[in-house]
Amino acid sequence: MRWIESNAGVADGGEPVKLLVHEVGQGKPVVFISGWPLSHEMWEYQFNVLPKHGIRCIAYDRRGFGKSDKPWNGYDYDTLAGDLKSVIDGLDLHDVTLVGFSMGGGEVVRYLSKYGSGKIAKAVLVSTVLPYMLHTDDNPEGLPQEMFDGFVKDIEDDRPKFLAGFAKDFYGNGFMNNAVSDEILQWHGMLALQGSGRATTQCIRSFSATDFRNEISLLDIPVLIIHGEDDKTVPIDASSNRTSAMLPGAEYIVYESAPHGLFVTHKERLNENLVQFINQEVVTISNPYTDIAT
C-alpha cells in the first residue's frame, strides 16, 4: 500500500487529495479503476490470480471512497481522470493496460481523450456506463433523470438500506436465484459504506450526466469490451452495445446471463479474458504502398 497525492482540480479551487494505491505482482502494469460505490478491494478475485501470469496489478481508491481522502467537491470526470493521471505519473508507469469497471470506464475514456495514449497500451471496459447514461432528446436510449434523482434521495434518506437493496440487483440475486452468497452482499455493503455520502451522491450525478459519445471515437489503442447480458444496473442495450458500435475495431464479449457484478459471479471467465487480452502482443504490419499501419 502507498499514498499518491493528486492535485487534480486544485486550479479550479479544489484541494489536494491523497489516494490509497495497492499493487501486487510484477510484469506488465495494469491499472484497475473501480466501480461505484466500491473501493479498490472489489478487485480481490482478479488480484488473487492475474499476478501468476506476469501481470503487475495496480488499483486505487477513487477520491471519496475506500481509504482515500474524501473532499467535498471534485467528483466530475475531469478531476477523476486527473487523479488517474496522478497515479500513472506517480508510479512512473508506461505501456499500461487500463481496466475500468462501470463508472470507471468513464475515467478510462476521459483520461485517453484528455491526456492521450502515450503511456497506455490497451484498455478494457467492463460493464461500463459508456457512452451516455441519461435519457435526453438526442439520447433516447438513456435512462430517465427521475431514476437517478430517486437514487440520490434514497441515499440521502437511508444510505445503508439503499446500498443493501442495490447490491442484490448488482449481482443478480432474486427470489429464485442467489447468484452470490449473503456474505458477498455483506462484503459489498462494507466496501460501499467506506465511501462518504457526499461522494456517493455526487458520483451518481457524474456517471449519469456525462456524455462520452464524442470521446469514444478518439480511442487509438486496442480495446476489449465486456458486459453481462442480464445486467440490470447498467443495461447492455443502453451501454456496451452502443459503445461497441462506436468502436468497430474493439473486441466485444457478452457474458450470457451475467449480471453487473461479473467480476465476482463470472470471475474465472473474466480473469481468463483479461489475461489473454493483456498478454497478447499487438502486431502492427507496415504497408509499403501506403505507409499506413494496418
Backbone bond lengths (Angstrom), bond angles and torsions (degrees), N, CA, C in turn:
res aa  C-N    CA-C-N  psi(-1)  N-CA   C-N-CA  omega(-1)  CA-C   N-CA-C  phi
1 M - - - 1.459 - - 1.532 109.43 -
2 R 1.305 115.79 141.24 1.459 119.78 174.49 1.522 108.14 -149.42
3 W 1.315 114.76 168.15 1.455 120.81 178.65 1.524 109.14 -114.24
4 I 1.325 115.51 139.13 1.455 121.39 174.42 1.516 107.75 -125.56
5 E 1.329 115.37 131.69 1.465 119.11 179.20 1.517 110.04 -87.82
6 S 1.312 115.57 135.00 1.461 121.52 176.18 1.519 109.41 -117.01
7 N 1.331 115.23 132.82 1.458 121.50 175.21 1.525 111.62 -102.93
8 A 1.318 116.66 14.51 1.463 120.40 178.96 1.528 109.48 -58.40
9 G 1.306 116.17 131.33 1.456 120.98 178.86 1.502 115.45 85.47
10 V 1.330 118.08 -7.57 1.472 120.68 -178.34 1.524 110.68 -64.31
11 A 1.334 116.50 -38.51 1.467 120.00 -179.70 1.526 112.27 -63.08
12 D 1.328 116.45 -20.67 1.467 120.71 179.07 1.525 112.44 -100.51
13 G 1.320 116.27 16.92 1.455 120.38 176.79 1.508 114.95 99.16
14 G 1.326 117.32 3.67 1.456 120.24 178.11 1.513 111.93 -80.20
15 E 1.298 115.36 -172.84 1.455 120.80 -178.53 1.527 109.82 -123.91
16 P 1.337 118.18 151.29 1.463 119.64 175.49 1.529 110.11 -60.98
17 V 1.320 115.93 146.17 1.462 119.66 177.58 1.521 109.22 -129.54
18 K 1.318 115.24 151.52 1.455 121.58 173.67 1.524 108.67 -101.01
19 L 1.326 115.09 128.93 1.455 121.99 -178.79 1.525 109.26 -108.55
20 L 1.327 116.03 130.79 1.460 120.56 176.21 1.522 108.81 -78.60
21 V 1.325 116.77 127.16 1.459 122.57 -179.77 1.520 109.15 -120.72
22 H 1.327 115.08 133.84 1.469 121.59 178.65 1.518 108.07 -122.42
23 E 1.317 116.67 134.97 1.464 119.21 176.71 1.520 110.05 -141.95
24 V 1.332 114.00 151.58 1.458 120.82 -179.92 1.524 108.17 -151.21
25 G 1.328 116.07 143.79 1.450 120.57 176.89 1.517 112.76 92.13
26 Q 1.335 115.11 170.89 1.452 122.52 179.02 1.519 108.89 -133.83
27 G 1.326 115.50 150.71 1.456 119.62 179.55 1.511 111.22 128.43
28 K 1.327 116.09 -144.73 1.454 120.96 -178.40 1.525 110.25 -64.11
29 P 1.350 118.53 126.38 1.472 119.76 -177.26 1.527 111.73 -76.99
30 V 1.315 114.97 132.75 1.465 122.36 177.57 1.521 107.75 -130.68
31 V 1.326 116.18 123.33 1.459 121.03 178.87 1.529 107.97 -102.98
32 F 1.322 115.58 121.58 1.460 122.88 179.80 1.527 109.37 -98.40
33 I 1.327 116.75 128.54 1.459 121.85 178.08 1.519 107.97 -110.82
34 S 1.312 116.04 121.68 1.461 121.72 -171.56 1.514 112.54 -74.48
35 G 1.319 114.14 165.29 1.454 120.87 176.56 1.519 111.22 -94.71
36 W 1.305 114.54 165.57 1.466 122.14 176.19 1.522 108.14 -78.02
37 P 1.320 119.64 138.59 1.467 129.66 -0.36 1.525 111.01 -107.25
38 L 1.333 117.91 42.70 1.453 122.05 -171.47 1.526 112.06 -100.32
39 S 1.325 115.77 -177.49 1.455 122.91 179.33 1.527 108.76 -117.37
40 H 1.326 116.10 -174.40 1.468 119.71 179.56 1.521 111.98 -61.12
41 E 1.327 117.21 -20.60 1.467 120.59 -176.32 1.518 112.92 -68.55
42 M 1.340 118.02 -12.61 1.466 120.19 176.80 1.527 111.49 -61.18
43 W 1.365 117.51 -22.09 1.458 122.25 -175.38 1.527 112.53 -88.38
44 E 1.309 117.96 17.05 1.468 121.12 -175.91 1.525 112.92 -51.31
45 Y 1.328 117.18 -45.29 1.463 120.01 -174.32 1.526 112.57 -75.76
46 Q 1.311 117.73 -15.70 1.460 120.92 172.14 1.537 110.08 -85.92
47 F 1.325 116.90 -40.47 1.465 120.73 -179.90 1.530 111.63 -68.48
48 N 1.326 117.53 -21.91 1.462 120.90 177.76 1.527 112.38 -75.19
49 V 1.335 117.09 -18.96 1.465 121.03 -170.16 1.518 113.38 -118.57
50 L 1.329 117.82 -46.97 1.465 120.24 -170.16 1.532 114.42 -62.05
51 P 1.344 120.51 -33.93 1.467 118.87 177.67 1.526 113.60 -60.22
52 K 1.324 117.79 -21.68 1.464 120.91 177.55 1.526 111.68 -69.13
53 H 1.330 116.27 -12.45 1.466 121.31 -175.22 1.531 111.89 -114.51
54 G 1.324 116.45 29.25 1.456 120.77 176.52 1.514 113.72 71.31
55 I 1.328 116.53 36.03 1.466 121.43 -177.97 1.528 109.21 -120.95
56 R 1.318 115.56 129.15 1.466 121.98 175.29 1.525 107.90 -91.07
57 C 1.303 116.20 108.22 1.466 122.05 -175.50 1.524 110.30 -91.57
58 I 1.330 115.61 126.36 1.459 122.32 -178.23 1.522 107.98 -130.00
59 A 1.312 117.53 132.39 1.465 121.43 175.77 1.518 108.49 -144.98
60 Y 1.310 115.68 154.84 1.453 120.06 -179.68 1.524 109.22 -138.10
61 D 1.311 115.16 157.17 1.464 120.37 174.67 1.520 108.86 -82.00
62 R 1.311 116.40 122.05 1.470 120.49 174.80 1.532 108.81 -56.68
63 R 1.314 117.51 144.62 1.460 120.22 176.72 1.528 108.94 -50.94
64 G 1.323 115.78 138.54 1.456 120.24 -179.50 1.504 114.34 90.79
65 F 1.345 117.66 -8.85 1.461 121.45 -175.05 1.527 110.68 -131.69
66 G 1.327 115.68 162.38 1.452 120.23 179.67 1.510 111.40 56.77
67 K 1.328 115.44 -131.54 1.463 120.63 -177.46 1.528 112.71 -105.04
68 S 1.330 117.11 4.59 1.460 119.49 175.52 1.526 110.52 -71.94
69 D 1.343 115.94 164.23 1.460 120.15 177.71 1.527 110.22 -59.62
70 K 1.320 114.91 154.16 1.461 121.45 -174.91 1.529 110.38 -125.54
71 P 1.327 116.40 76.48 1.467 119.44 -179.48 1.526 111.12 -72.45
72 W 1.328 115.59 168.07 1.461 120.82 179.26 1.530 111.20 -73.40
73 N 1.324 117.01 -38.80 1.463 122.20 -177.21 1.526 110.77 -121.85
74 G 1.318 116.12 177.53 1.457 121.05 175.13 1.509 114.13 103.24
75 Y 1.340 117.47 27.88 1.462 120.30 -177.12 1.528 112.84 -105.54
76 D 1.322 116.28 14.53 1.458 121.07 173.05 1.522 108.35 -79.11
77 Y 1.332 116.38 159.96 1.459 120.12 -173.33 1.523 113.54 -70.25
78 D 1.320 118.88 -27.35 1.462 118.75 175.26 1.527 110.64 -61.93
79 T 1.328 116.02 -45.07 1.462 120.01 179.89 1.522 110.92 -69.11
80 L 1.330 117.11 -41.61 1.467 119.99 -179.69 1.522 111.21 -64.55
81 A 1.338 117.25 -38.64 1.463 119.80 176.08 1.522 110.51 -67.10
82 G 1.335 116.60 -33.03 1.460 120.25 174.47 1.517 111.89 -63.88
83 D 1.336 116.84 -36.18 1.467 120.36 175.23 1.527 110.43 -63.52
84 L 1.321 117.03 -43.01 1.467 120.76 177.18 1.531 110.38 -59.74
85 K 1.320 116.73 -42.45 1.470 120.22 177.41 1.525 111.04 -61.50
86 S 1.324 116.82 -38.96 1.463 120.06 179.00 1.521 111.01 -61.76
87 V 1.336 116.97 -38.05 1.461 120.48 178.35 1.529 110.13 -67.41
88 I 1.333 117.22 -47.04 1.464 121.21 -179.03 1.522 110.57 -62.41
89 D 1.330 116.67 -45.54 1.462 120.26 179.88 1.525 111.64 -69.79
90 G 1.329 116.54 -40.85 1.459 120.60 -177.75 1.517 113.13 -63.64
91 L 1.333 116.52 -31.40 1.464 120.88 178.21 1.528 111.77 -95.63
92 D 1.336 116.76 1.12 1.465 122.78 -179.61 1.529 111.11 52.54
93 L 1.331 115.11 53.88 1.458 121.03 -176.49 1.525 111.12 -90.60
94 H 1.322 115.32 146.86 1.460 122.58 175.75 1.525 108.57 -141.52
95 D 1.329 116.46 157.74 1.469 121.27 -178.99 1.525 111.30 52.27
96 V 1.313 114.74 47.05 1.467 122.30 -174.56 1.526 110.28 -86.18
97 T 1.323 115.26 144.13 1.458 121.28 164.26 1.523 107.64 -100.78
98 L 1.328 117.33 126.36 1.461 122.27 176.27 1.519 108.56 -97.13
99 V 1.329 116.23 131.32 1.460 121.89 176.85 1.523 107.64 -120.98
100 G 1.322 116.77 109.27 1.461 121.20 -179.16 1.506 110.78 -110.88
101 F 1.322 115.91 128.72 1.458 121.54 177.41 1.520 110.29 -106.38
102 S 1.332 117.20 131.28 1.461 123.95 173.79 1.526 110.37 54.22
103 M 1.326 118.43 -114.93 1.458 121.03 177.53 1.525 111.43 -57.00
104 G 1.332 116.98 -31.82 1.455 121.40 -177.26 1.514 114.01 -63.33
105 G 1.336 117.61 -20.60 1.456 119.52 175.39 1.516 111.97 -63.15
106 G 1.330 116.41 -30.89 1.458 120.64 177.68 1.509 111.89 -65.52
107 E 1.320 117.42 -40.11 1.462 120.44 177.02 1.524 111.12 -63.85
108 V 1.335 116.50 -38.53 1.463 120.11 178.66 1.527 110.41 -60.20
109 V 1.330 116.64 -51.48 1.462 120.65 -176.56 1.523 111.39 -68.42
110 R 1.329 118.11 -41.85 1.461 119.72 -179.62 1.539 110.40 -66.28
111 Y 1.321 117.51 -39.12 1.469 119.38 176.46 1.521 110.11 -59.07
112 L 1.328 117.14 -49.02 1.463 120.87 -175.85 1.519 111.84 -66.57
113 S 1.328 117.29 -37.31 1.464 119.11 -179.48 1.521 111.87 -74.52
114 K 1.329 116.44 -28.21 1.468 120.58 -176.65 1.527 112.98 -92.00
115 Y 1.327 116.87 -37.80 1.465 120.25 -173.57 1.531 113.50 -114.17
116 G 1.314 117.83 -8.76 1.449 120.73 178.73 1.521 113.03 83.93
117 S 1.331 114.60 177.17 1.469 120.90 -174.20 1.517 112.63 -106.65
118 G 1.337 117.59 20.49 1.455 120.26 -178.04 1.518 114.27 -56.35
119 K 1.326 116.67 -34.38 1.464 120.52 -179.52 1.529 112.86 -105.16
120 I 1.335 116.38 0.54 1.459 121.36 -172.86 1.520 110.25 -112.45
121 A 1.326 116.56 129.25 1.465 121.40 -179.67 1.519 112.29 -94.80
122 K 1.341 116.86 -40.19 1.463 121.86 -174.11 1.528 109.31 -150.08
123 A 1.325 115.50 166.37 1.467 120.40 176.11 1.524 109.58 -141.75
124 V 1.331 114.86 143.18 1.452 121.98 175.80 1.524 107.80 -123.23
125 L 1.320 116.34 127.91 1.456 122.91 -179.19 1.523 108.01 -113.69
126 V 1.341 116.30 108.82 1.461 121.71 -174.59 1.522 110.06 -110.47
127 S 1.318 116.81 116.58 1.477 122.03 175.61 1.529 111.52 52.74
128 T 1.325 117.54 41.66 1.461 118.78 -168.80 1.523 113.75 -85.98
129 V 1.331 114.01 163.12 1.467 122.49 179.17 1.525 112.31 -80.96
130 L 1.307 117.85 -2.69 1.459 121.67 178.20 1.533 110.54 -63.85
131 P 1.338 117.59 151.28 1.470 128.18 2.71 1.528 114.25 -92.17
132 Y 1.353 117.82 -23.44 1.474 120.26 -176.46 1.522 106.66 -167.66
133 M 1.325 116.13 116.91 1.462 120.17 -170.70 1.522 114.16 -84.28
134 L 1.327 117.98 -25.23 1.463 120.63 -168.89 1.530 111.93 -86.85
135 H 1.316 115.96 136.31 1.463 121.08 174.30 1.527 109.54 -73.38
136 T 1.331 115.06 123.91 1.462 121.77 174.45 1.525 107.37 -138.78
137 D 1.319 116.00 175.31 1.466 119.11 -179.33 1.527 111.55 -58.49
138 D 1.336 116.71 -36.98 1.464 118.61 -179.55 1.523 112.58 -99.34
139 N 1.338 116.35 11.73 1.466 121.15 176.80 1.537 108.88 -140.30
140 P 1.326 116.67 63.89 1.470 120.22 -174.38 1.522 113.58 -66.13
141 E 1.337 117.42 -16.27 1.472 119.76 179.54 1.525 112.07 -77.84
142 G 1.343 116.99 -10.65 1.455 120.73 -176.10 1.511 113.73 -73.02
143 L 1.327 115.46 177.23 1.465 123.20 -177.75 1.525 109.69 -101.15
144 P 1.341 117.60 150.54 1.474 120.69 -170.51 1.520 113.77 -68.56
145 Q 1.325 115.20 144.51 1.457 121.89 177.08 1.516 111.21 -56.40
146 E 1.330 116.65 -36.56 1.468 121.25 -177.92 1.532 111.48 -59.97
147 M 1.310 117.09 -33.39 1.465 119.92 179.50 1.530 110.48 -65.83
148 F 1.327 116.74 -45.59 1.463 119.66 -179.88 1.533 110.91 -68.76
149 D 1.335 116.78 -36.91 1.462 119.99 175.47 1.522 110.44 -60.84
150 G 1.323 116.19 -38.89 1.457 120.74 178.20 1.520 112.03 -64.60
151 F 1.325 116.13 -39.31 1.466 119.49 176.61 1.525 110.53 -59.47
152 V 1.330 116.19 -46.56 1.465 120.23 -178.40 1.525 110.51 -62.13
153 K 1.327 116.91 -45.12 1.466 120.70 -179.91 1.526 110.85 -60.80
154 D 1.340 116.46 -45.96 1.465 119.73 -178.14 1.528 111.25 -65.14
155 I 1.320 117.03 -36.57 1.465 119.90 177.98 1.521 110.53 -67.04
156 E 1.315 116.41 -42.62 1.463 119.03 179.46 1.525 111.74 -68.14
157 D 1.327 117.78 -27.53 1.462 121.16 178.48 1.524 112.29 -78.76
158 D 1.349 116.38 -45.92 1.469 120.49 -174.56 1.530 107.84 -159.65
159 R 1.305 116.13 82.78 1.465 120.07 -174.25 1.531 113.06 -61.55
160 P 1.334 120.28 -45.22 1.467 118.68 179.17 1.533 113.23 -59.51
161 K 1.326 117.11 -39.24 1.462 119.49 179.51 1.522 111.21 -66.50
162 F 1.336 116.29 -44.84 1.456 119.39 179.24 1.523 110.70 -59.45
163 L 1.323 116.88 -47.65 1.453 120.43 -176.37 1.523 111.89 -64.52
164 A 1.330 117.62 -34.05 1.464 120.41 178.14 1.523 110.79 -64.98
165 G 1.329 117.03 -43.13 1.456 120.21 177.80 1.511 112.14 -69.24
166 F 1.308 116.22 -39.46 1.458 122.03 -179.71 1.529 110.87 -60.78
167 A 1.322 116.86 -38.40 1.466 120.84 -177.13 1.524 111.75 -62.47
168 K 1.317 118.33 -33.21 1.469 120.45 -178.42 1.521 111.07 -63.87
169 D 1.330 116.74 -47.12 1.465 119.36 176.22 1.527 111.13 -66.30
170 F 1.313 116.37 -35.85 1.462 123.35 -177.92 1.530 110.68 -54.93
171 Y 1.343 115.85 -41.96 1.467 120.52 -177.95 1.529 113.32 -103.51
172 G 1.318 117.11 -1.21 1.453 119.66 177.46 1.513 114.76 82.37
173 N 1.337 117.51 23.90 1.456 119.74 175.95 1.527 110.48 -79.37
174 G 1.317 116.37 138.35 1.458 121.21 178.81 1.517 110.44 -149.54
175 F 1.333 115.49 -172.03 1.462 120.18 -177.95 1.530 111.66 -62.23
176 M 1.320 116.75 -36.36 1.463 121.02 -174.72 1.527 112.81 -103.91
177 N 1.321 117.18 -1.94 1.461 118.92 -174.13 1.518 110.64 -149.38
178 N 1.319 116.57 119.37 1.457 121.17 173.40 1.518 108.36 -107.17
179 A 1.326 115.59 91.74 1.462 120.29 -177.34 1.522 111.73 -66.68
180 V 1.332 116.91 -31.27 1.460 121.09 176.41 1.519 108.66 -132.19
181 S 1.317 115.88 162.96 1.458 121.62 -178.25 1.524 111.66 -74.50
182 D 1.324 115.36 163.36 1.464 119.98 174.04 1.525 110.65 -59.78
183 E 1.322 115.65 -32.21 1.457 119.37 -179.39 1.534 111.88 -67.70
184 I 1.330 116.74 -35.54 1.468 119.70 175.63 1.531 109.54 -64.86
185 L 1.317 116.77 -41.43 1.468 119.96 178.10 1.527 110.62 -62.12
186 Q 1.329 116.95 -39.57 1.462 120.32 178.51 1.525 110.73 -66.75
187 W 1.316 116.58 -40.27 1.470 121.75 176.78 1.527 110.19 -61.02
188 H 1.324 116.57 -44.97 1.463 121.66 177.31 1.533 109.90 -57.68
189 G 1.336 116.74 -47.13 1.459 120.33 179.98 1.511 112.72 -62.09
190 M 1.324 116.00 -38.24 1.465 120.11 179.11 1.536 110.57 -63.46
191 L 1.337 116.60 -43.89 1.463 119.88 179.03 1.523 110.66 -65.36
192 A 1.329 116.82 -42.35 1.467 120.91 -177.34 1.521 111.50 -65.29
193 L 1.313 117.24 -37.67 1.460 120.56 -176.97 1.523 112.78 -76.22
194 Q 1.336 118.03 -8.25 1.461 120.03 172.54 1.535 111.31 -70.59
195 G 1.330 116.18 -21.59 1.454 120.07 177.81 1.515 110.97 -75.22
196 S 1.309 116.43 159.25 1.458 119.76 175.82 1.523 109.78 -81.01
197 G 1.319 116.38 153.46 1.451 119.47 176.86 1.514 112.08 -61.97
198 R 1.311 116.60 -38.92 1.465 121.32 179.05 1.536 110.89 -61.67
199 A 1.331 117.28 -48.38 1.464 120.52 179.19 1.519 110.86 -61.86
200 T 1.311 116.80 -38.14 1.464 120.84 -177.58 1.522 111.38 -62.96
201 T 1.326 117.87 -42.84 1.459 119.63 -179.86 1.525 111.99 -78.66
202 Q 1.333 117.72 -37.77 1.459 119.49 -178.96 1.529 111.80 -65.64
203 C 1.315 116.83 -34.57 1.460 119.29 178.55 1.527 111.47 -69.98
204 I 1.333 118.06 -29.81 1.469 119.66 172.77 1.522 109.43 -59.26
205 R 1.326 116.59 -45.18 1.468 120.29 179.38 1.525 110.50 -61.29
206 S 1.315 117.32 -38.05 1.463 120.17 -177.76 1.522 111.77 -71.52
207 F 1.337 117.73 -51.05 1.461 117.43 -174.21 1.520 112.72 -74.61
208 S 1.339 117.59 -20.05 1.467 118.59 178.54 1.523 111.99 -84.37
209 A 1.320 117.77 -33.55 1.467 120.84 -169.51 1.525 114.98 -107.03
210 T 1.333 118.46 0.61 1.460 120.24 -179.66 1.525 109.88 -91.14
211 D 1.311 115.18 126.39 1.462 123.04 -177.37 1.530 109.40 -97.88
212 F 1.335 116.39 112.85 1.462 121.51 -179.15 1.530 112.35 -102.32
213 R 1.313 118.07 7.81 1.460 119.68 -171.73 1.525 112.94 -59.02
214 N 1.317 117.86 -39.50 1.467 119.90 -178.36 1.524 112.97 -79.61
215 E 1.333 117.25 -10.88 1.459 120.52 -178.37 1.525 112.44 -93.98
216 I 1.314 116.45 -28.60 1.457 119.49 -174.80 1.521 111.71 -60.85
217 S 1.318 117.15 -38.82 1.463 120.49 -178.46 1.524 112.62 -67.27
218 L 1.334 117.98 -12.32 1.461 121.71 -179.55 1.528 112.44 -82.63
219 L 1.328 117.68 -10.48 1.460 120.14 -177.42 1.526 109.71 -65.81
220 D 1.336 116.26 127.57 1.457 121.35 -175.22 1.520 112.50 -123.66
221 I 1.331 116.60 26.94 1.458 122.62 179.22 1.527 108.48 -129.02
222 P 1.344 117.98 164.07 1.467 119.74 175.68 1.530 111.33 -60.50
223 V 1.329 115.61 136.08 1.465 121.60 -177.48 1.525 109.10 -129.04
224 L 1.319 115.38 135.86 1.462 122.89 171.60 1.518 108.02 -113.90
225 I 1.328 116.77 127.99 1.461 122.75 177.94 1.526 108.19 -112.78
226 I 1.329 116.14 130.25 1.469 122.12 178.35 1.513 108.32 -129.77
227 H 1.319 117.07 135.64 1.466 120.43 178.36 1.525 109.88 -153.04
228 G 1.321 115.18 149.37 1.456 121.23 177.79 1.515 111.55 -86.45
229 E 1.317 116.25 134.47 1.465 122.23 -178.14 1.527 112.20 -61.65
230 D 1.344 116.70 -34.14 1.463 121.11 -176.56 1.523 112.57 -105.04
231 D 1.306 117.32 28.28 1.463 122.33 179.61 1.529 109.29 -67.23
232 K 1.333 116.28 114.30 1.468 121.26 178.59 1.528 111.74 -95.70
233 T 1.316 117.37 -12.43 1.462 121.44 179.62 1.524 110.79 -83.51
234 V 1.323 116.24 -47.34 1.467 122.57 174.55 1.531 106.53 -127.09
235 P 1.316 117.74 88.92 1.468 120.89 -174.23 1.527 111.99 -55.60
236 I 1.311 115.63 135.31 1.456 121.58 -173.02 1.526 112.84 -62.77
237 D 1.340 117.67 -33.80 1.465 119.74 -179.02 1.521 112.12 -67.80
238 A 1.322 116.72 -28.61 1.465 120.72 -179.72 1.516 112.14 -89.05
239 S 1.323 117.46 -5.84 1.464 119.49 -171.97 1.523 112.11 -130.46
240 S 1.315 117.47 -95.06 1.465 119.63 -168.37 1.521 114.36 -66.96
241 N 1.328 118.57 -28.45 1.463 118.50 174.55 1.524 110.28 -60.14
242 R 1.315 116.15 -38.94 1.462 120.78 179.14 1.526 111.15 -74.72
243 T 1.329 116.75 -42.25 1.456 120.30 179.68 1.522 111.15 -60.58
244 S 1.320 116.97 -42.59 1.463 120.26 -179.39 1.525 110.97 -64.10
245 A 1.337 116.51 -34.19 1.466 119.77 177.50 1.524 111.23 -67.19
246 M 1.339 116.42 -29.95 1.458 120.78 178.16 1.523 112.07 -80.11
247 L 1.334 116.93 -16.27 1.464 122.76 179.82 1.528 108.57 -125.17
248 P 1.310 117.33 71.12 1.470 119.21 -175.03 1.520 114.05 -60.69
249 G 1.334 117.55 -19.45 1.453 120.12 178.03 1.515 114.38 -85.58
250 A 1.328 117.38 -6.52 1.465 121.19 -178.07 1.524 110.75 -77.59
251 E 1.320 114.78 151.98 1.466 120.66 171.14 1.528 107.51 -84.08
252 Y 1.319 117.01 132.24 1.467 121.35 -175.81 1.523 108.97 -126.91
253 I 1.344 115.17 122.06 1.462 121.39 -179.76 1.523 108.51 -121.88
254 V 1.321 116.32 122.67 1.457 122.40 176.50 1.522 108.36 -103.02
255 Y 1.330 115.99 126.38 1.455 120.88 177.19 1.530 108.65 -89.71
256 E 1.301 115.75 114.51 1.455 119.97 -178.64 1.535 110.58 -63.69
257 S 1.323 115.40 134.61 1.483 123.47 175.46 1.528 113.14 62.75
258 A 1.321 117.33 16.74 1.472 119.85 -177.77 1.522 110.80 -91.25
259 P 1.355 117.38 144.16 1.464 122.41 176.53 1.525 110.52 -88.06
260 H 1.320 114.94 -168.83 1.465 120.13 179.63 1.529 110.96 -65.25
261 G 1.313 116.98 -47.78 1.462 121.15 -173.70 1.513 113.52 -81.00
262 L 1.324 116.51 52.43 1.458 120.21 -175.83 1.524 113.10 -72.50
263 F 1.325 117.78 -10.79 1.462 120.15 175.26 1.525 110.85 -66.52
264 V 1.350 116.44 -15.07 1.466 121.99 172.73 1.524 110.20 -107.65
265 T 1.330 117.00 -53.62 1.472 120.32 -172.81 1.532 112.41 -66.89
266 H 1.323 117.88 -30.41 1.454 122.46 -179.40 1.530 110.37 -126.01
267 K 1.317 115.54 40.89 1.458 120.91 -171.91 1.524 112.80 -61.94
268 E 1.337 118.22 -38.22 1.465 119.36 -178.87 1.524 110.56 -65.15
269 R 1.325 117.13 -44.63 1.468 119.69 -179.94 1.527 110.94 -67.11
270 L 1.337 116.93 -41.48 1.459 120.05 178.63 1.521 110.51 -61.43
271 N 1.325 116.92 -45.87 1.461 119.77 179.67 1.530 111.25 -59.89
272 E 1.311 116.41 -42.05 1.463 120.47 179.35 1.529 110.89 -62.76
273 N 1.336 116.69 -44.73 1.458 120.04 179.30 1.515 111.76 -64.63
274 L 1.332 116.80 -40.38 1.468 120.55 179.69 1.518 111.11 -64.69
275 V 1.323 117.10 -47.77 1.466 120.73 -178.85 1.528 110.00 -59.34
276 Q 1.317 116.69 -45.36 1.465 120.22 -178.39 1.526 111.22 -62.78
277 F 1.334 116.91 -45.72 1.464 120.45 -177.07 1.524 111.39 -69.58
278 I 1.320 117.35 -43.14 1.461 121.09 -177.22 1.526 110.99 -66.05
279 N 1.317 117.30 -39.69 1.460 120.60 -173.34 1.523 114.50 -89.64
280 Q 1.332 117.65 -11.42 1.455 117.60 178.97 1.521 110.04 -72.63
281 E 1.306 115.48 142.75 1.450 120.57 -179.23 1.524 110.46 -78.92
282 V 1.322 115.85 143.63 1.461 121.43 174.97 1.519 107.93 -89.10
283 V 1.330 116.34 117.19 1.451 121.26 -176.19 1.526 108.96 -101.72
284 T 1.312 116.12 123.27 1.459 121.68 176.41 1.527 108.84 -116.69
285 I 1.313 116.94 124.15 1.464 122.06 -178.22 1.520 108.42 -107.46
286 S 1.311 116.16 125.85 1.456 120.00 179.48 1.522 110.31 -80.39
287 N 1.301 116.20 133.24 1.455 122.96 178.87 1.531 108.17 -97.11
288 P 1.341 119.23 108.99 1.469 120.39 -174.70 1.511 113.61 -67.16
289 Y 1.316 117.26 -17.07 1.466 119.91 -176.88 1.523 112.50 -87.36
290 T 1.324 116.13 -30.18 1.465 119.43 -175.90 1.511 113.06 -115.68
291 D 1.374 115.36 -14.02 1.465 119.16 -176.23 1.508 112.45 63.71
292 I 1.342 117.69 19.46 1.458 122.32 -179.62 1.523 108.11 -112.67
293 A 1.335 115.97 133.81 1.478 120.08 177.34 1.506 108.38 -67.81
294 T 1.319 116.00 136.29 1.467 121.53 178.78 1.497 110.44 -120.26
